[in-house]
Amino acid sequence: MSRLELDHVAGLTPGHADKILRPRASKRFGIMSLGAVLQTLGLILVIVEDPAQRDKTLARRVPFDANNRRVGNQNRLKSLAAAAAPAAIQCVPLAKDEAPRPRNEPVSRAHLRVVQSRYKGPRMSGAL
């Protein structure tokens, strides 16, 4: 099967398979292109656990220390939720050493935010 035919049958843009499959690839397989190419070629991926490599990784891993948790840590979202919460809320206990929290408390996804610099206009190159 030619690469152009692979593009056509898989539903990729013309030339996409060539950009992925050439020796010095200019594009990489993504979630959509990998699935489309594998399905077109009649292939599936199988993940098999390697016990020897798993044991090596576990030997190098630092075990989790529960004493390093910051119990009772407060952030702005929790304080805002507590102020806006109704008087009668059912609470869910998390662990023995943690205080229960309301079921409808918003979950912070601050660790997923990406810090980007602000655009400050065109860059000046060369001497004035």
N, CA, C and O atoms as CSV, one atom per row, in Angstrom:
chain,resi,resn,atom,element,x,y,z
A,1,MET,N,N,0.860,-1.173,0.000
A,1,MET,CA,C,0.000,0.000,0.000
A,1,MET,C,C,0.904,1.233,0.000
A,1,MET,O,O,1.835,1.327,0.799
A,2,SER,N,N,0.628,2.153,-0.881
A,2,SER,CA,C,1.429,3.378,-0.925
A,2,SER,C,C,1.018,4.304,0.214
A,2,SER,O,O,-0.039,4.138,0.821
A,3,ARG,N,N,1.855,5.256,0.483
A,3,ARG,CA,C,1.553,6.193,1.578
A,3,ARG,C,C,0.369,7.086,1.238
A,3,ARG,O,O,-0.412,7.443,2.120
A,4,LEU,N,N,0.228,7.454,-0.050
A,4,LEU,CA,C,-0.928,8.256,-0.450
A,4,LEU,C,C,-2.222,7.451,-0.314
A,4,LEU,O,O,-3.256,7.990,0.079
A,5,GLU,N,N,-2.158,6.154,-0.641
A,5,GLU,CA,C,-3.335,5.304,-0.474
A,5,GLU,C,C,-3.668,5.138,1.002
A,5,GLU,O,O,-4.840,5.112,1.378
A,6,LEU,N,N,-2.636,5.025,1.842
A,6,LEU,CA,C,-2.843,4.948,3.293
A,6,LEU,C,C,-3.532,6.211,3.796
A,6,LEU,O,O,-4.442,6.142,4.621
A,7,ASP,N,N,-3.097,7.360,3.299
A,7,ASP,CA,C,-3.749,8.628,3.670
A,7,ASP,C,C,-5.222,8.613,3.286
A,7,ASP,O,O,-6.086,8.993,4.076
A,8,HIS,N,N,-5.497,8.170,2.066
A,8,HIS,CA,C,-6.871,8.195,1.558
A,8,HIS,C,C,-7.772,7.259,2.364
A,8,HIS,O,O,-8.867,7.651,2.766
A,9,VAL,N,N,-7.320,6.029,2.601
A,9,VAL,CA,C,-8.159,5.043,3.296
A,9,VAL,C,C,-8.315,5.400,4.777
A,9,VAL,O,O,-9.385,5.207,5.354
A,10,ALA,N,N,-7.241,5.923,5.394
A,10,ALA,CA,C,-7.289,6.255,6.820
A,10,ALA,C,C,-8.005,7.567,7.093
A,10,ALA,O,O,-8.355,7.853,8.238
A,11,GLY,N,N,-8.228,8.369,6.056
A,11,GLY,CA,C,-8.906,9.651,6.258
A,11,GLY,C,C,-7.953,10.749,6.695
A,11,GLY,O,O,-8.380,11.743,7.283
A,12,LEU,N,N,-6.668,10.581,6.413
A,12,LEU,CA,C,-5.677,11.614,6.752
A,12,LEU,C,C,-5.530,12.570,5.581
A,12,LEU,O,O,-5.952,12.264,4.466
A,13,THR,N,N,-4.938,13.716,5.829
A,13,THR,CA,C,-4.686,14.658,4.747
A,13,THR,C,C,-3.616,14.081,3.829
A,13,THR,O,O,-2.743,13.347,4.293
A,14,PRO,N,N,-3.664,14.396,2.535
A,14,PRO,CA,C,-2.669,13.851,1.604
A,14,PRO,C,C,-1.244,14.235,2.027
A,14,PRO,O,O,-0.959,15.404,2.289
A,15,GLY,N,N,-0.364,13.245,2.090
A,15,GLY,CA,C,1.021,13.471,2.468
A,15,GLY,C,C,1.308,13.301,3.953
A,15,GLY,O,O,2.468,13.347,4.362
A,16,HIS,N,N,0.275,13.105,4.768
A,16,HIS,CA,C,0.473,13.012,6.213
A,16,HIS,C,C,1.233,11.745,6.595
A,16,HIS,O,O,2.136,11.794,7.430
A,17,ALA,N,N,0.873,10.607,5.990
A,17,ALA,CA,C,1.564,9.348,6.296
A,17,ALA,C,C,3.039,9.441,5.923
A,17,ALA,O,O,3.892,8.906,6.631
A,18,ASP,N,N,3.346,10.113,4.820
A,18,ASP,CA,C,4.744,10.272,4.428
A,18,ASP,C,C,5.514,11.078,5.464
A,18,ASP,O,O,6.657,10.747,5.779
A,19,LYS,N,N,4.908,12.123,5.993
A,19,LYS,CA,C,5.575,12.958,7.000
A,19,LYS,C,C,5.796,12.190,8.304
A,19,LYS,O,O,6.750,12.468,9.031
A,20,ILE,N,N,4.925,11.229,8.603
A,20,ILE,CA,C,5.049,10.435,9.830
A,20,ILE,C,C,6.047,9.296,9.658
A,20,ILE,O,O,6.830,9.017,10.565
A,21,LEU,N,N,6.025,8.635,8.496
A,21,LEU,CA,C,6.755,7.390,8.303
A,21,LEU,C,C,8.140,7.547,7.684
A,21,LEU,O,O,8.880,6.565,7.624
A,22,ARG,N,N,8.521,8.730,7.224
A,22,ARG,CA,C,9.845,8.885,6.620
A,22,ARG,C,C,10.928,8.761,7.692
A,22,ARG,O,O,10.647,8.942,8.877
A,23,PRO,N,N,12.175,8.452,7.282
A,23,PRO,CA,C,13.253,8.252,8.264
A,23,PRO,C,C,13.485,9.455,9.182
A,23,PRO,O,O,13.694,9.279,10.382
A,24,ARG,N,N,13.451,10.658,8.644
A,24,ARG,CA,C,13.552,11.866,9.479
A,24,ARG,C,C,12.181,12.526,9.488
A,24,ARG,O,O,11.925,13.472,8.742
A,25,ALA,N,N,11.314,12.018,10.335
A,25,ALA,CA,C,9.908,12.426,10.343
A,25,ALA,C,C,9.757,13.895,10.714
A,25,ALA,O,O,10.396,14.382,11.647
A,26,SER,N,N,8.902,14.593,9.969
A,26,SER,CA,C,8.603,15.984,10.292
A,26,SER,C,C,7.365,16.089,11.172
A,26,SER,O,O,7.101,17.136,11.764
A,27,LYS,N,N,6.606,14.999,11.255
A,27,LYS,CA,C,5.444,14.928,12.155
A,27,LYS,C,C,5.535,13.635,12.935
A,27,LYS,O,O,6.266,12.718,12.560
A,28,ARG,N,N,4.784,13.567,14.024
A,28,ARG,CA,C,4.765,12.362,14.849
A,28,ARG,C,C,3.347,11.824,14.915
A,28,ARG,O,O,2.379,12.536,14.645
A,29,PHE,N,N,3.243,10.549,15.282
A,29,PHE,CA,C,1.923,9.971,15.474
A,29,PHE,C,C,1.235,10.669,16.631
A,29,PHE,O,O,1.834,10.870,17.687
A,30,GLY,N,N,-0.012,11.034,16.437
A,30,GLY,CA,C,-0.843,11.590,17.494
A,30,GLY,C,C,-1.930,10.593,17.824
A,30,GLY,O,O,-1.966,9.495,17.269
A,31,ILE,N,N,-2.802,10.965,18.712
A,31,ILE,CA,C,-3.864,10.054,19.138
A,31,ILE,C,C,-4.803,9.723,17.985
A,31,ILE,O,O,-5.293,8.598,17.891
A,32,MET,N,N,-5.055,10.682,17.113
A,32,MET,CA,C,-5.960,10.437,15.989
A,32,MET,C,C,-5.254,9.684,14.861
A,32,MET,O,O,-5.799,8.718,14.326
A,33,SER,N,N,-4.053,10.117,14.498
A,33,SER,CA,C,-3.369,9.497,13.365
A,33,SER,C,C,-2.921,8.079,13.690
A,33,SER,O,O,-2.981,7.214,12.817
A,34,LEU,N,N,-2.479,7.812,14.900
A,34,LEU,CA,C,-2.057,6.460,15.260
A,34,LEU,C,C,-3.231,5.488,15.163
A,34,LEU,O,O,-3.093,4.403,14.598
A,35,GLY,N,N,-4.372,5.867,15.707
A,35,GLY,CA,C,-5.547,5.003,15.635
A,35,GLY,C,C,-5.995,4.771,14.210
A,35,GLY,O,O,-6.338,3.645,13.848
A,36,ALA,N,N,-5.999,5.810,13.390
A,36,ALA,CA,C,-6.447,5.684,12.001
A,36,ALA,C,C,-5.506,4.789,11.200
A,36,ALA,O,O,-5.966,3.949,10.426
A,37,VAL,N,N,-4.203,4.956,11.375
A,37,VAL,CA,C,-3.232,4.156,10.621
A,37,VAL,C,C,-3.279,2.696,11.067
A,37,VAL,O,O,-3.268,1.792,10.232
A,38,LEU,N,N,-3.331,2.463,12.377
A,38,LEU,CA,C,-3.392,1.085,12.857
A,38,LEU,C,C,-4.667,0.389,12.384
A,38,LEU,O,O,-4.622,-0.773,11.979
A,39,GLN,N,N,-5.790,1.080,12.430
A,39,GLN,CA,C,-7.049,0.499,11.992
A,39,GLN,C,C,-7.012,0.199,10.496
A,39,GLN,O,O,-7.501,-0.845,10.065
A,40,THR,N,N,-6.445,1.089,9.713
A,40,THR,CA,C,-6.358,0.891,8.274
A,40,THR,C,C,-5.481,-0.305,7.932
A,40,THR,O,O,-5.796,-1.063,7.015
A,41,LEU,N,N,-4.384,-0.479,8.662
A,41,LEU,CA,C,-3.474,-1.597,8.405
A,41,LEU,C,C,-3.933,-2.885,9.076
A,41,LEU,O,O,-3.312,-3.930,8.882
A,42,GLY,N,N,-5.011,-2.834,9.864
A,42,GLY,CA,C,-5.533,-4.019,10.534
A,42,GLY,C,C,-4.658,-4.453,11.692
A,42,GLY,O,O,-4.507,-5.649,11.943
A,43,LEU,N,N,-4.082,-3.498,12.401
A,43,LEU,CA,C,-3.188,-3.783,13.521
A,43,LEU,C,C,-3.814,-3.322,14.828
A,43,LEU,O,O,-4.670,-2.438,14.843
A,44,ILE,N,N,-3.372,-3.938,15.936
A,44,ILE,CA,C,-3.747,-3.479,17.267
A,44,ILE,C,C,-2.485,-3.405,18.118
A,44,ILE,O,O,-1.500,-4.091,17.842
A,45,LEU,N,N,-2.518,-2.580,19.139
A,45,LEU,CA,C,-1.416,-2.490,20.090
A,45,LEU,C,C,-1.781,-3.279,21.335
A,45,LEU,O,O,-2.914,-3.217,21.814
A,46,VAL,N,N,-0.817,-4.019,21.851
A,46,VAL,CA,C,-1.016,-4.782,23.069
A,46,VAL,C,C,0.069,-4.370,24.049
A,46,VAL,O,O,1.249,-4.345,23.700
A,47,ILE,N,N,-0.327,-4.046,25.270
A,47,ILE,CA,C,0.631,-3.653,26.304
A,47,ILE,C,C,0.802,-4.825,27.252
A,47,ILE,O,O,-0.172,-5.340,27.800
A,48,VAL,N,N,2.050,-5.244,27.443
A,48,VAL,CA,C,2.361,-6.379,28.295
A,48,VAL,C,C,3.318,-5.901,29.382
A,48,VAL,O,O,4.291,-5.202,29.099
A,49,GLU,N,N,3.036,-6.279,30.619
A,49,GLU,CA,C,3.881,-5.877,31.743
A,49,GLU,C,C,5.175,-6.676,31.730
A,49,GLU,O,O,5.164,-7.887,31.508
A,50,ASP,N,N,6.292,-5.991,31.970
A,50,ASP,CA,C,7.604,-6.623,32.078
A,50,ASP,C,C,7.962,-6.672,33.561
A,50,ASP,O,O,8.361,-5.651,34.121
A,51,PRO,N,N,7.832,-7.833,34.217
A,51,PRO,CA,C,8.074,-7.910,35.667
A,51,PRO,C,C,9.493,-7.522,36.074
A,51,PRO,O,O,9.681,-6.915,37.127
A,52,ALA,N,N,10.487,-7.858,35.269
A,52,ALA,CA,C,11.867,-7.516,35.610
A,52,ALA,C,C,12.072,-6.002,35.615
A,52,ALA,O,O,12.679,-5.459,36.538
A,53,GLN,N,N,11.567,-5.325,34.586
A,53,GLN,CA,C,11.715,-3.868,34.519
A,53,GLN,C,C,10.887,-3.192,35.609
A,53,GLN,O,O,11.317,-2.190,36.181
A,54,ARG,N,N,9.700,-3.734,35.901
A,54,ARG,CA,C,8.870,-3.185,36.976
A,54,ARG,C,C,9.605,-3.246,38.308
A,54,ARG,O,O,9.577,-2.286,39.077
A,55,ASP,N,N,10.266,-4.379,38.585
A,55,ASP,CA,C,11.004,-4.525,39.843
A,55,ASP,C,C,12.173,-3.554,39.926
A,55,ASP,O,O,12.465,-3.029,41.000
A,56,LYS,N,N,12.854,-3.307,38.789
A,56,LYS,CA,C,13.950,-2.330,38.770
A,56,LYS,C,C,13.418,-0.933,39.088
A,56,LYS,O,O,14.028,-0.186,39.854
A,57,THR,N,N,12.282,-0.592,38.496
A,57,THR,CA,C,11.691,0.725,38.721
A,57,THR,C,C,11.236,0.875,40.165
A,57,THR,O,O,11.447,1.926,40.769
A,58,LEU,N,N,10.625,-0.142,40.720
A,58,LEU,CA,C,10.170,-0.081,42.106
A,58,LEU,C,C,11.346,0.026,43.078
A,58,LEU,O,O,11.226,0.649,44.132
A,59,ALA,N,N,12.480,-0.580,42.727
A,59,ALA,CA,C,13.655,-0.500,43.594
A,59,ALA,C,C,14.222,0.917,43.625
A,59,ALA,O,O,14.772,1.329,44.646
A,60,ARG,N,N,14.100,1.679,42.525
A,60,ARG,CA,C,14.628,3.047,42.461
A,60,ARG,C,C,13.648,4.088,42.993
A,60,ARG,O,O,14.039,5.228,43.243
A,61,ARG,N,N,12.395,3.716,43.168
A,61,ARG,CA,C,11.361,4.659,43.569
A,61,ARG,C,C,11.479,5.039,45.033
A,61,ARG,O,O,11.819,4.209,45.876
A,62,VAL,N,N,11.198,6.286,45.327
A,62,VAL,CA,C,11.164,6.755,46.716
A,62,VAL,C,C,9.756,6.522,47.237
A,62,VAL,O,O,8.800,7.029,46.651
A,63,PRO,N,N,9.598,5.768,48.323
A,63,PRO,CA,C,8.252,5.501,48.826
A,63,PRO,C,C,7.569,6.773,49.330
A,63,PRO,O,O,8.225,7.714,49.778
A,64,PHE,N,N,6.265,6.777,49.249
A,64,PHE,CA,C,5.462,7.908,49.700
A,64,PHE,C,C,5.510,7.992,51.221
A,64,PHE,O,O,5.310,6.994,51.913
A,65,ASP,N,N,5.776,9.193,51.734
A,65,ASP,CA,C,5.819,9.407,53.181
A,65,ASP,C,C,4.594,10.238,53.563
A,65,ASP,O,O,4.509,11.416,53.218
A,66,ALA,N,N,3.661,9.634,54.266
A,66,ALA,CA,C,2.418,10.311,54.642
A,66,ALA,C,C,2.673,11.465,55.603
A,66,ALA,O,O,1.813,12.336,55.741
A,67,ASN,N,N,3.827,11.504,56.274
A,67,ASN,CA,C,4.121,12.600,57.195
A,67,ASN,C,C,4.424,13.907,56.469
A,67,ASN,O,O,4.425,14.969,57.092
A,68,ASN,N,N,4.679,13.849,55.172
A,68,ASN,CA,C,4.986,15.060,54.408
A,68,ASN,C,C,3.743,15.794,53.919
A,68,ASN,O,O,3.858,16.853,53.304
A,69,ARG,N,N,2.566,15.253,54.181
A,69,ARG,CA,C,1.340,15.932,53.766
A,69,ARG,C,C,1.105,17.167,54.615
A,69,ARG,O,O,1.437,17.199,55.799
A,70,ARG,N,N,0.530,18.176,53.994
A,70,ARG,CA,C,0.174,19.387,54.726
A,70,ARG,C,C,-1.310,19.312,55.069
A,70,ARG,O,O,-2.150,19.817,54.325
A,71,VAL,N,N,-1.622,18.693,56.175
A,71,VAL,CA,C,-3.007,18.513,56.602
A,71,VAL,C,C,-3.574,19.861,57.017
A,71,VAL,O,O,-2.931,20.626,57.736
A,72,GLY,N,N,-4.770,20.138,56.560
A,72,GLY,CA,C,-5.408,21.395,56.918
A,72,GLY,C,C,-4.949,22.568,56.074
A,72,GLY,O,O,-5.228,23.716,56.420
A,73,ASN,N,N,-4.252,22.311,54.978
A,73,ASN,CA,C,-3.799,23.383,54.100
A,73,ASN,C,C,-5.007,24.091,53.503
A,73,ASN,O,O,-5.922,23.439,53.001
A,74,GLN,N,N,-5.016,25.381,53.552
A,74,GLN,CA,C,-6.134,26.164,53.048
A,74,GLN,C,C,-5.718,26.884,51.774
A,74,GLN,O,O,-4.580,27.335,51.648
A,75,ASN,N,N,-6.641,26.988,50.837
A,75,ASN,CA,C,-6.413,27.811,49.658
A,75,ASN,C,C,-7.647,28.671,49.424
A,75,ASN,O,O,-8.656,28.535,50.117
A,76,ARG,N,N,-7.555,29.534,48.466
A,76,ARG,CA,C,-8.606,30.502,48.216
A,76,ARG,C,C,-9.910,29.827,47.798
A,76,ARG,O,O,-10.979,30.265,48.221
A,77,LEU,N,N,-9.855,28.781,46.987
A,77,LEU,CA,C,-11.080,28.125,46.532
A,77,LEU,C,C,-11.852,27.512,47.686
A,77,LEU,O,O,-13.082,27.569,47.712
A,78,LYS,N,N,-11.138,26.922,48.646
A,78,LYS,CA,C,-11.816,26.303,49.781
A,78,LYS,C,C,-12.491,27.371,50.644
A,78,LYS,O,O,-13.602,27.159,51.132
A,79,SER,N,N,-11.835,28.506,50.834
A,79,SER,CA,C,-12.435,29.541,51.666
A,79,SER,C,C,-13.638,30.170,50.966
A,79,SER,O,O,-14.619,30.520,51.621
A,80,LEU,N,N,-13.571,30.317,49.636
A,80,LEU,CA,C,-14.713,30.849,48.893
A,80,LEU,C,C,-15.886,29.866,48.925
A,80,LEU,O,O,-17.040,30.276,49.051
A,81,ALA,N,N,-15.589,28.579,48.812
A,81,ALA,CA,C,-16.645,27.577,48.842
A,81,ALA,C,C,-17.296,27.521,50.217
A,81,ALA,O,O,-18.510,27.344,50.323
A,82,ALA,N,N,-16.500,27.669,51.267
A,82,ALA,CA,C,-17.053,27.639,52.618
A,82,ALA,C,C,-17.961,28.845,52.854
A,82,ALA,O,O,-18.979,28.724,53.535
A,83,ALA,N,N,-17.607,29.997,52.304
A,83,ALA,CA,C,-18.420,31.195,52.485
A,83,ALA,C,C,-19.735,31.102,51.717
A,83,ALA,O,O,-20.761,31.606,52.173
A,84,ALA,N,N,-19.702,30.453,50.543
A,84,ALA,CA,C,-20.898,30.372,49.704
A,84,ALA,C,C,-21.719,29.123,49.966
A,84,ALA,O,O,-22.808,28.979,49.411
A,85,ALA,N,N,-21.229,28.224,50.792
A,85,ALA,CA,C,-21.911,26.945,51.024
A,85,ALA,C,C,-23.152,27.146,51.895
A,85,ALA,O,O,-23.154,27.984,52.797
A,86,PRO,N,N,-24.205,26.373,51.620
A,86,PRO,CA,C,-25.386,26.446,52.483
A,86,PRO,C,C,-25.088,25.868,53.868
A,86,PRO,O,O,-24.066,25.211,54.071
A,87,ALA,N,N,-25.987,26.120,54.810
A,87,ALA,CA,C,-25.740,25.733,56.205
A,87,ALA,C,C,-25.695,24.221,56.390
A,87,ALA,O,O,-24.827,23.731,57.112
A,88,ALA,N,N,-26.593,23.465,55.768
A,88,ALA,CA,C,-26.636,22.013,55.969
A,88,ALA,C,C,-26.021,21.310,54.769
A,88,ALA,O,O,-26.657,21.193,53.721
A,89,ILE,N,N,-24.781,20.841,54.917
A,89,ILE,CA,C,-24.071,20.134,53.856
A,89,ILE,C,C,-23.600,18.798,54.410
A,89,ILE,O,O,-23.077,18.725,55.522
A,90,GLN,N,N,-23.789,17.749,53.630
A,90,GLN,CA,C,-23.262,16.461,54.042
A,90,GLN,C,C,-21.758,16.459,53.816
A,90,GLN,O,O,-21.271,16.996,52.822
A,91,CYS,N,N,-21.029,15.854,54.740
A,91,CYS,CA,C,-19.573,15.830,54.642
A,91,CYS,C,C,-19.087,14.425,54.365
A,91,CYS,O,O,-19.700,13.444,54.787
A,92,VAL,N,N,-17.969,14.340,53.646
A,92,VAL,CA,C,-17.359,13.066,53.307
A,92,VAL,C,C,-16.016,12.986,54.008
A,92,VAL,O,O,-15.156,13.831,53.762
A,93,PRO,N,N,-15.800,11.992,54.883
A,93,PRO,CA,C,-14.483,11.868,55.518
A,93,PRO,C,C,-13.477,11.349,54.508
A,93,PRO,O,O,-13.784,10.427,53.753
A,94,LEU,N,N,-12.258,11.933,54.477
A,94,LEU,CA,C,-11.231,11.528,53.535
A,94,LEU,C,C,-10.321,10.462,54.119
A,94,LEU,O,O,-10.086,9.433,53.486
A,95,ALA,N,N,-9.813,10.691,55.301
A,95,ALA,CA,C,-8.923,9.747,55.962
A,95,ALA,C,C,-9.054,9.975,57.456
A,95,ALA,O,O,-9.726,10.913,57.886
A,96,LYS,N,N,-8.420,9.129,58.248
A,96,LYS,CA,C,-8.539,9.240,59.701
A,96,LYS,C,C,-7.975,10.560,60.220
A,96,LYS,O,O,-8.529,11.150,61.147
A,97,ASP,N,N,-6.867,11.029,59.621
A,97,ASP,CA,C,-6.213,12.224,60.150
A,97,ASP,C,C,-6.654,13.512,59.461
A,97,ASP,O,O,-6.135,14.582,59.778
A,98,GLU,N,N,-7.614,13.433,58.511
A,98,GLU,CA,C,-8.066,14.631,57.820
A,98,GLU,C,C,-9.491,14.976,58.236
A,98,GLU,O,O,-10.292,14.101,58.565
A,99,ALA,N,N,-9.779,16.253,58.212
A,99,ALA,CA,C,-11.127,16.711,58.536
A,99,ALA,C,C,-12.049,16.423,57.352
A,99,ALA,O,O,-11.596,16.466,56.208
A,100,PRO,N,N,-13.328,16.131,57.592
A,100,PRO,CA,C,-14.241,15.879,56.475
A,100,PRO,C,C,-14.443,17.147,55.659
A,100,PRO,O,O,-14.368,18.258,56.183
A,101,ARG,N,N,-14.704,16.959,54.352
A,101,ARG,CA,C,-14.941,18.103,53.472
A,101,ARG,C,C,-16.321,17.962,52.833
A,101,ARG,O,O,-16.824,16.847,52.696
A,102,PRO,N,N,-16.937,19.075,52.441
A,102,PRO,CA,C,-18.260,19.019,51.816
A,102,PRO,C,C,-18.208,18.291,50.479
A,102,PRO,O,O,-17.195,18.326,49.781
A,103,ARG,N,N,-19.336,17.617,50.120
A,103,ARG,CA,C,-19.394,16.880,48.853
A,103,ARG,C,C,-19.349,17.813,47.649
A,103,ARG,O,O,-18.767,17.460,46.623
A,104,ASN,N,N,-19.937,18.974,47.750
A,104,ASN,CA,C,-20.025,19.860,46.595
A,104,ASN,C,C,-18.892,20.883,46.543
A,104,ASN,O,O,-19.014,21.901,45.861
A,105,GLU,N,N,-17.814,20.633,47.238
A,105,GLU,CA,C,-16.681,21.555,47.246
A,105,GLU,C,C,-15.976,21.520,45.895
A,105,GLU,O,O,-15.726,20.435,45.370
A,106,PRO,N,N,-15.648,22.673,45.317
A,106,PRO,CA,C,-14.978,22.672,44.020
A,106,PRO,C,C,-13.581,22.073,44.131
A,106,PRO,O,O,-12.901,22.235,45.145
A,107,VAL,N,N,-13.168,21.386,43.088
A,107,VAL,CA,C,-11.859,20.754,43.060
A,107,VAL,C,C,-10.883,21.695,42.377
A,107,VAL,O,O,-11.159,22.200,41.289
A,108,SER,N,N,-9.741,21.932,43.012
A,108,SER,CA,C,-8.735,22.810,42.431
A,108,SER,C,C,-7.940,22.062,41.383
A,108,SER,O,O,-7.468,20.950,41.623
A,109,ARG,N,N,-7.794,22.668,40.231
A,109,ARG,CA,C,-6.978,22.100,39.174
A,109,ARG,C,C,-5.792,23.024,38.885
A,109,ARG,O,O,-5.332,23.134,37.748
A,110,ALA,N,N,-5.313,23.681,39.935
A,110,ALA,CA,C,-4.237,24.650,39.783
A,110,ALA,C,C,-2.959,23.993,39.277
A,110,ALA,O,O,-2.168,24.634,38.585
A,111,HIS,N,N,-2.749,22.730,39.610
A,111,HIS,CA,C,-1.540,22.050,39.165
A,111,HIS,C,C,-1.545,21.785,37.663
A,111,HIS,O,O,-0.506,21.429,37.106
A,112,LEU,N,N,-2.688,21.950,36.991
A,112,LEU,CA,C,-2.774,21.724,35.560
A,112,LEU,C,C,-2.584,22.994,34.741
A,112,LEU,O,O,-2.468,22.930,33.518
A,113,ARG,N,N,-2.553,24.129,35.394
A,113,ARG,CA,C,-2.420,25.383,34.665
A,113,ARG,C,C,-1.022,25.532,34.092
A,113,ARG,O,O,-0.042,25.105,34.702
A,114,VAL,N,N,-0.938,26.132,32.933
A,114,VAL,CA,C,0.342,26.372,32.281
A,114,VAL,C,C,0.647,27.857,32.399
A,114,VAL,O,O,-0.193,28.701,32.086
A,115,VAL,N,N,1.838,28.163,32.847
A,115,VAL,CA,C,2.232,29.556,32.985
A,115,VAL,C,C,2.798,30.013,31.652
A,115,VAL,O,O,3.763,29.436,31.150
A,116,GLN,N,N,2.201,31.048,31.080
A,116,GLN,CA,C,2.667,31.580,29.809
A,116,GLN,C,C,3.006,33.045,29.982
A,116,GLN,O,O,2.344,33.769,30.727
A,117,SER,N,N,4.045,33.472,29.286
A,117,SER,CA,C,4.399,34.883,29.361
A,117,SER,C,C,3.390,35.682,28.548
A,117,SER,O,O,2.806,35.182,27.586
A,118,ARG,N,N,3.202,36.918,28.948
A,118,ARG,CA,C,2.266,37.774,28.235
A,118,ARG,C,C,2.918,38.341,26.984
A,118,ARG,O,O,4.125,38.583,26.948
A,119,TYR,N,N,2.102,38.545,25.963
A,119,TYR,CA,C,2.589,39.125,24.721
A,119,TYR,C,C,2.870,40.600,24.952
A,119,TYR,O,O,2.006,41.327,25.443
A,120,LYS,N,N,4.052,41.043,24.607
A,120,LYS,CA,C,4.445,42.429,24.856
A,120,LYS,C,C,4.681,43.199,23.563
A,120,LYS,O,O,5.455,44.156,23.550
A,121,GLY,N,N,4.040,42.804,22.501
A,121,GLY,CA,C,4.183,43.503,21.234
A,121,GLY,C,C,5.285,42.898,20.388
A,121,GLY,O,O,5.933,41.930,20.786
A,122,PRO,N,N,5.492,43.482,19.210
A,122,PRO,CA,C,6.507,42.934,18.292
A,122,PRO,C,C,7.913,43.076,18.870
A,122,PRO,O,O,8.221,44.041,19.571
A,123,ARG,N,N,8.733,42.118,18.567
A,123,ARG,CA,C,10.121,42.132,19.014
A,123,ARG,C,C,10.928,43.039,18.104
A,123,ARG,O,O,10.772,43.012,16.883
A,124,MET,N,N,11.767,43.819,18.690
A,124,MET,CA,C,12.632,44.698,17.916
A,124,MET,C,C,13.938,43.951,17.654
A,124,MET,O,O,14.580,43.481,18.593
A,125,SER,N,N,14.331,43.838,16.396
A,125,SER,CA,C,15.588,43.183,16.072
A,125,SER,C,C,16.513,44.175,15.398
A,125,SER,O,O,16.085,45.023,14.615
A,126,GLY,N,N,17.780,44.052,15.716
A,126,GLY,CA,C,18.775,44.934,15.098
A,126,GLY,C,C,18.898,46.244,15.846
A,126,GLY,O,O,18.213,46.484,16.840
A,127,ALA,N,N,19.772,47.073,15.352
A,127,ALA,CA,C,20.022,48.385,15.982
A,127,ALA,C,C,18.983,49.392,15.528
A,127,ALA,O,O,18.433,49.277,14.433
A,128,LEU,N,N,18.718,50.359,16.351
A,128,LEU,CA,C,17.758,51.405,15.997
A,128,LEU,C,C,18.403,52.373,15.135
A,128,LEU,O,O,17.771,53.344,14.716
